Amino acid sequence: MSDADGLRALGSARTDYHLDRPDAGLLEAFPNPRPGAAWVVGLDCPEFTSLCPVTGQPDFGRLLIDYVPDGRCVESKSLKLYLFSYRNHGAFHEACVNGVADDLVGLLAPVALRVRGDFNPRGGIAIRPLALRFAEGDPARRREALELFEHYDRWR
C-alpha cells in the first residue's frame, strides 16, 4: 500500500477549483514518513488571496505554515486547492489565518502548528496575524516543538 493511496487531488486528470468559500474537505493528508522523529514541515504560500468583507476588494498576502507533525502530513496540492477556496471569500485577515490553522489542526492533529499571515498594506497598514496551536497534554513535546520552530527560523 502506498502513502498516496486515497489521495484525490494529487495526480487527478481534472482539477476543480472552489473559489467562493473555504472548504476543509479539500485538504488531504498522508502518513508522517518519520513518526517519532522531531522535525518541522514549512510551507510558504506567497499567493494567498481573499476579499475584504466590507468593501469586497481583493486582499493579497503570504501565508507561512509551519508544523511539527505527529501522525500525518498535509498533501501540498490539496493545500493549494484549499487556500484557493478563500479567493472570493470575504473575511478579515485574522479570521483567514485562524481558519487555516483550525482546519489544518482538524486534519493533522500535529504536535504544534503556526500560521503566519503577511498581508500587503491597505490604507498604509500591513497586517501580520499569527495563530499558534499545540496538541493537548505533554508539556515536554510543546517545549520541543517551540525549540524546533526556533531552530527552523534561524535556518530560514
N, C-alpha and C positions, 0 to 999 in steps of 0.2 A: 504494500500500500504506500502510495506517495504522499508527501506533505501537501501536494497540490490537489489531491482528491477532495472533491466537494467545493472547490473554488469556482464561482460562476463567472466573475468578471475577467480574470486573467486568461488570455488566450481565446476569448469569445470572438467569434467572427463578426458579431454586431454589438456595438456599444450603445446603450440607451442612456441619454442624458436627462436627468430630472433637475431643473434649474430653479424651481419655484418654492421649494420647501426642504429644509434639512431632513434627511431620511437615514437614520442609523441602520436601517435594514440593508443599505448598500454596503456597509462595512463587512469585511470578511477577515478571517484570521487563519493562521497556520500554526502548527506546534513549534514552541520555542526549540531551536536547534541545539541550544546549550542549557538545558534545565539544570538548576542548581549552581550555575556559574554567575558571578556578579559582572554584569555588563550593561551598557546603555545602547538603546536604539535612538538615533537622532534623525529627524525628518525635517527638511527645510522646504516649506511650501510658499514660494515667493509670489504666487499669482492668486492669492485669495481675494474674492470679491463678494460683496453683499450690497444691500441697499439701505440707505438711511431710512429709518421707519417713519420719519416725519416728512422729509422732502421727497423721498423716492429717488434721490440722486445716488449714483454708484459710489461706493467706498472701496478703496483698493488697499491691500496690505499684504503683509507677510506673516505666516504662522510658523513658529518653530515648536516642534513637538518632540519632546524627549521622554523616554520612559525606560524603566528597569523592568524587563519582562519577568513574568512568573511562568505560566504555562503556555501562553500564546503570544504571537506577534501579529501586527496588522499587515495585511497584504496591501502593497502600495497602490496598485491600480484601483482597488476598491476605495482606498482612502481618497485618491484623486477624484473619483466619481462622487463620493460623499461630500467632499469640500466643494465641488461644482454645484451641489444641490443648494448651496447658500446663495448662488449667483443672483437670483431675483427675489431673494427673501429679505424682507425689511426687519432689521434688528440692530440694536446698538452693538458696538464693538465688544463691550464687556459681556453681553449675552451670547454673542457668537463664540468667543473664546471659552466661556464656561460650558456652553452647549457641546462644543467639540470635546472638551475634557470629560464631561459626564458620559457622552456616548462612547468614547474610547475606553473609559473605565468599565462601562457596562459590557463591552465586547471582550476586553482583555483581562480584567481583574489584575492589573500589574502591581508590582511591589510599590512603585511610585510612578507618577506621571506629572509632567508640567506642560502647559501650552502657553506660549508667549505670543502675543499679538503685537505687531509693529505696523500701525496703520498710517498711511500717508496723511499729512496735515490737511485739515479742512478748517477754514476760518483761522488759520495761523496756529492751530494746536494739533500736535500729534498725540495720539492715544496709544498707550502701550500696556494693555492689561496682561496679567499673569494669573493663571489658575494652577494650583497645586493639588494633587490628590495622592493619598497614601493608603495602602492596604491596612486594614484593622489588625491590631494585635501586636506582634513582636517589635518593640521599640529599637532593638538592635538592627533589624532589617531596615527600618526607617533611617537610622543614622548611616548605615552603609549606603543606602540609596542617595542620601544627601552628599556623602563623600564622593560617590561615583559622579554625580552631577557636577560637583566642584572640579574634579579632575577632568571631566569631559569639557567643561567650559574653558579650562586653561589650554586644552588641546585645540579647541575650535578657534 
